[in-house]
Amino acid sequence: MVEGRGIDHLVLVTEDLDEASAFYRTLGFTTTPRAVHPFGTGNALVQLQGNFIELVGIVDPGAIATAEPGGFSFAAFCRDRLREAEGMCMLVLESRDARADHAAFTSRGLRTHPPMDFQRLARLPDGSEVTVGFSLAFVTDPRLPRVAFFVCQQHAPQHFWKAEYQTHANGAQVVDRVYMVAEDPPALADLFAGLQDRDSVRVDDDELVVATARGDVVVMTPGRFEALYPGARLAAGAASGCFAGFRVRVEDLARARAILDGEGIPHQARDGSLRIWPQRAHGVLIEIEESEPPDD
């Protein structure tokens, strides 16, 4: 197994949080109740086994603060990306100590921003509410103005992860791949080596593949992405760098497909996967594949 930080979650911005949550439920995912951040955004989550998908919407524009010089505003970044298009705008890696990770990123020459701590209420499956807390440490890159990275340290994981929210009609288990496009993927090797380590990064036929402790990140050119996924339309300006999609592993692909067929969700079945195009899925490619059997 690869050591280091695994994929913790994906941040997907949407114009209508309730509608996006309903859409994910039609795909067979369970979503958590809507929650509100103290800085102007709200979310609903798809909790999987060890990582999750975060759907984010703007719920209080007046509460969104502009980032201080050298700082980073999660809510302002989400708002600005949403003005361009819906879709995935941040990749989050897991953390046991966000401040130690911030120091490590800084020492490796990455562009870092002051860590952020916050709390919010979370509704449990029985309807009661608890407080959950997080510490975040952000990294941006001037070559990639449309995306951001951060690590997430949880302070009350026993209140956050709930089996009822991690159980899905489509058998979803984990996000194990993120797709990103950029004009020159190999040139980003230094960024991802700083976020992980150099042994986790390899260049293969102009693709950049970054292994993590939970899943991998594949960076390719827009042309290659569109050749592999000919039904997917990338947003304008994708060559400057954007997250294009992700892959979810499920227990039984036939069960997941039956749900899509039953709900009338347009999709493509190809090469042992189901593909839902960004223009239908709030700006992001969703690829569904069956989990590989465990090693003996």
C-alpha positions in Angstrom: 0.0 0.0 0.0 1.2 3.5 -0.8 2.0 5.5 2.4 1.1 9.1 3.0 -2.0 11.1 2.5 -5.0 9.4 0.9 -7.9 11.0 -1.0 -10.1 12.4 1.8 -12.8 14.1 -0.2 -13.8 16.0 -3.3 -15.3 19.5 -3.3 -18.0 19.9 -6.0 -19.7 23.3 -6.3 -23.3 23.5 -7.5 -25.8 26.2 -8.2 -28.6 24.3 -6.4 -27.5 22.2 -3.5 -30.9 20.6 -2.9 -31.2 19.6 -6.6 -27.7 18.3 -6.8 -28.3 16.2 -3.6 -31.5 14.8 -5.2 -29.6 14.0 -8.4 -27.0 11.9 -6.5 -29.8 10.1 -4.7 -31.3 9.1 -8.1 -27.9 7.6 -8.9 -28.3 5.4 -5.9 -26.2 7.3 -3.4 -27.2 8.2 0.1 -26.7 11.8 1.0 -26.4 13.4 4.4 -28.8 16.1 5.5 -27.9 19.6 4.4 -25.5 21.4 6.7 -24.4 25.0 6.9 -20.9 26.4 7.3 -20.2 29.5 9.3 -18.7 31.3 6.3 -21.5 31.4 3.7 -21.5 28.0 2.1 -23.5 24.9 2.8 -23.0 21.2 2.0 -24.4 17.7 1.6 -22.1 14.7 1.6 -21.9 11.3 0.0 -20.0 9.4 2.7 -18.1 6.3 1.4 -15.6 3.9 3.0 -12.9 6.3 4.1 -13.6 9.2 1.8 -16.5 11.2 0.6 -18.0 13.6 -2.0 -18.9 17.1 -0.7 -21.5 19.0 -2.6 -21.2 22.7 -1.9 -23.6 25.5 -2.6 -23.7 29.2 -1.6 -26.3 29.7 1.1 -25.4 33.2 2.5 -23.5 35.4 0.0 -23.2 38.2 2.5 -21.2 36.0 4.9 -18.5 35.2 2.4 -15.3 37.0 3.3 -12.6 38.0 0.9 -9.3 36.3 1.6 -6.7 38.4 3.5 -3.4 39.0 1.6 -1.6 35.6 1.6 -4.7 33.9 2.9 -7.3 31.7 1.3 -11.1 31.9 1.5 -12.8 28.5 0.9 -16.2 30.2 0.4 -14.9 32.9 -1.9 -13.1 30.3 -4.0 -16.2 28.2 -4.3 -18.3 31.3 -5.3 -15.8 32.4 -7.9 -15.5 29.0 -9.5 -19.3 28.7 -9.5 -19.5 31.9 -11.5 -17.6 30.1 -14.2 -19.3 26.7 -14.1 -20.4 23.9 -11.8 -18.0 21.1 -11.1 -15.1 19.9 -8.9 -12.8 22.7 -7.8 -10.8 21.3 -4.9 -9.1 18.0 -4.1 -8.7 17.2 -0.4 -6.2 14.8 1.2 -6.5 13.3 4.6 -4.5 14.7 7.5 -3.7 13.7 11.1 -2.1 17.1 11.8 -3.0 20.0 9.5 -0.5 22.3 10.9 2.4 19.8 10.5 1.3 19.3 6.9 1.2 23.0 6.4 4.8 23.3 7.6 5.9 20.4 5.4 4.2 21.9 2.3 5.9 25.2 3.0 9.3 23.6 3.5 8.9 21.9 0.1 8.4 25.3 -1.6 4.6 25.0 -2.2 2.4 28.1 -2.1 0.7 27.7 1.2 -1.9 29.7 3.1 -2.6 30.0 6.9 -4.4 26.9 8.3 -8.1 27.3 9.1 -10.2 25.8 11.9 -13.9 25.7 12.1 -16.9 23.9 13.5 -20.4 23.2 12.3 -23.5 21.2 13.3 -24.1 17.8 11.8 -27.4 16.0 11.9 -27.1 12.3 12.9 -29.3 9.6 11.4 -31.6 9.7 14.5 -32.2 13.4 13.9 -30.1 14.7 16.8 -27.4 17.2 16.1 -23.7 17.2 17.2 -20.8 19.5 16.6 -18.0 18.4 14.2 -14.7 20.2 13.8 -12.0 20.4 11.2 -8.6 21.9 10.6 -7.6 22.7 7.0 -4.3 23.6 5.4 -4.5 25.0 1.8 -2.1 24.8 -1.2 -2.6 26.7 -4.5 -0.5 27.0 -7.6 -0.4 30.1 -9.8 -0.3 27.8 -12.9 -3.7 26.4 -11.8 -6.0 29.3 -11.0 -9.2 27.2 -11.2 -8.2 24.5 -8.6 -7.1 24.3 -5.1 -5.8 21.6 -2.7 -6.0 21.2 1.0 -5.7 18.6 3.8 -8.5 18.0 6.3 -7.9 16.9 9.9 -11.1 15.8 11.7 -11.5 16.5 15.4 -14.7 14.5 16.0 -14.6 11.6 13.5 -16.9 9.5 15.8 -19.7 12.0 15.1 -18.9 12.4 11.4 -18.8 8.9 10.0 -22.0 7.0 10.3 -22.8 3.6 8.8 -26.3 4.7 7.8 -24.8 7.4 5.6 -22.1 5.1 4.2 -24.6 2.5 2.9 -25.8 3.1 -0.7 -28.4 1.5 -2.9 -25.9 1.3 -5.8 -23.3 -0.4 -3.6 -20.8 2.5 -3.7 -17.7 1.9 -1.7 -14.9 4.4 -2.4 -13.7 7.2 -4.7 -10.4 5.6 -6.0 -9.5 7.9 -8.8 -9.7 11.6 -9.7 -9.2 12.9 -13.2 -7.6 16.3 -13.9 -6.7 18.0 -17.1 -3.9 20.4 -17.8 -2.0 21.7 -20.8 1.3 20.1 -19.7 0.8 17.4 -17.0 4.5 16.4 -16.5 5.2 20.1 -15.6 3.0 19.6 -12.5 5.2 16.8 -11.1 6.8 19.2 -8.6 3.4 20.2 -7.2 2.2 16.7 -6.6 5.6 15.6 -5.3 5.3 18.3 -2.7 1.8 17.2 -1.8 2.8 13.6 -1.5 6.4 12.6 -2.3 8.4 12.0 -5.4 8.1 8.2 -5.3 4.3 8.6 -5.6 4.5 10.5 -8.9 5.2 9.0 -12.3 4.9 10.2 -15.9 3.5 7.8 -18.4 2.9 8.8 -22.0 2.4 12.5 -21.1 0.1 11.5 -18.3 0.9 12.3 -14.7 -0.2 9.6 -12.2 -0.1 10.4 -8.5 -0.6 7.4 -6.1 -2.0 8.1 -2.7 -2.8 5.9 0.2 -6.4 5.8 -1.0 -6.8 6.1 -4.8 -4.9 8.0 -7.4 -4.9 11.2 -9.4 -4.5 11.1 -13.1 -3.6 14.3 -14.9 -3.9 14.3 -18.7 -4.2 16.9 -21.5 -7.7 18.0 -22.5 -7.3 16.3 -25.9 -6.4 13.0 -24.3 -9.3 13.2 -21.9 -11.8 14.0 -24.7 -10.4 11.0 -26.7 -10.9 8.7 -23.8 -14.3 10.1 -22.9 -15.7 11.3 -26.2 -19.1 12.2 -24.7 -17.7 14.4 -22.0 -17.6 18.2 -22.7 -14.9 20.1 -20.8 -15.6 23.6 -19.5 -14.1 26.6 -21.3 -10.5 27.2 -20.2 -9.9 23.6 -19.2 -6.4 23.8 -20.6 -5.4 26.1 -17.7 -6.1 23.2 -15.4 -9.3 21.8 -13.9 -10.7 18.7 -12.2 -12.7 16.8 -14.8 -14.1 13.8 -13.0 -13.8 10.9 -10.6 -14.3 7.2 -10.4 -16.4 5.4 -7.8 -16.0 1.7 -7.1 -19.2 -0.3 -6.4 -19.9 -3.8 -5.2 -22.0 -4.9 -8.2 -21.9 -2.9 -11.5 -25.1 -4.6 -12.7 -27.0 -3.2 -9.6 -25.6 0.3 -10.2 -26.7 0.1 -13.9 -30.2 -1.1 -13.0 -30.6 2.0 -10.9 -29.5 4.3 -13.7 -31.8 2.6 -16.1 -34.7 2.6 -13.7 -34.3 6.4 -13.1 -33.8 7.1 -16.8 -30.3 8.6 -16.2 -28.4 8.9 -19.5 -25.1 7.0 -19.3 -22.6 5.1 -21.4 -21.6 1.5 -20.6 -18.1 0.9 -22.0 -14.9 -1.0 -21.0 -16.5 -2.4 -17.9 -17.6 1.0 -16.6 -20.6 3.3 -16.5 -20.0 6.9 -17.4 -22.3 9.8 -16.7 -21.2 12.9 -18.6 -20.4 16.3 -17.0 -23.2 18.0 -18.8 -25.7 15.8 -17.0 -23.9 15.5 -13.7 -23.4 19.1 -12.6 -20.1 19.6 -14.4 -18.1 16.5 -13.5 -17.6 13.1 -15.2 -18.8 10.3 -12.9 -17.3 6.9 -13.7 -18.6 3.8 -12.0 -16.7 0.6 -11.9 -17.0 -2.7 -10.0 -14.5 -3.2 -7.2 -11.7 -5.7 -7.8 -11.8 -8.9 -5.8 -9.5 -8.8 -2.8 -6.1 -10.5 -3.0 -5.9 -14.0 -1.5 
